[in-house]
Amino acid sequence: MQLILLLVMVSLVCLILQIPHLSAVAEWRIDSIEQGEWLRILSGNFTHTNFTHLAMNLGALWIMAFIFRPSAISYAILLLIISLGVGTGLLFSSIPIYLGLSGSLHGLFAFYALSEALQGRKSSWLLLAGVVIKVIWEMTQGASVSTAELIDARVAVEAHLTGVLIAIPIAGLNYIYHKNGR
């Protein structure tokens, strides 16, 4: 599968989930998940509060794909794993509703930055430090007010943290696996 095709497919899924009736059944809602609607753990990552939110998240997804140049299959698998991890991790937060790819995007960025750094690209340590510092800042100082206004919702900094915390060990394990000749 080509990376462009994957990005188009993810974009179309996110766009379709902007339809109000579909968004209502797909968004991450703790009350619905507790009622057994487990698919929302994953699908909530692909719903968005508005088209500005959607455009920001899809723009970041596409830009990261072109910066890091992963294979389509690895990008797809990692997006699904991190999205499931973010959706599951938020079950342990106080967030009642979550929409958007931002937690997964933070995880993807951290994964690829750490992967490159471990492979010897020294400048990627700065990328990893940047995303870690950003998440620490958001957790201690709060998220950008202008971003919250653009997406018409509270920025779910817990999702950003969860995405990074999931991605870092995956990148480490991936490095060890490939270093040992697998």
PyMOL commands that set and color helices and strands:
alter all, ss='L'
color gray80, all
select helices_A, chain A and resi 3-16+20-26+30-34+40-46+51-68+72-92+102-118+123-141+145-151+157-179
alter helices_A, ss='H'
color red, helices_A
select strands_A, chain A and resi 28-29+97-98
alter strands_A, ss='S'
color yellow, strands_A
deselect
rebuild
show_as cartoon
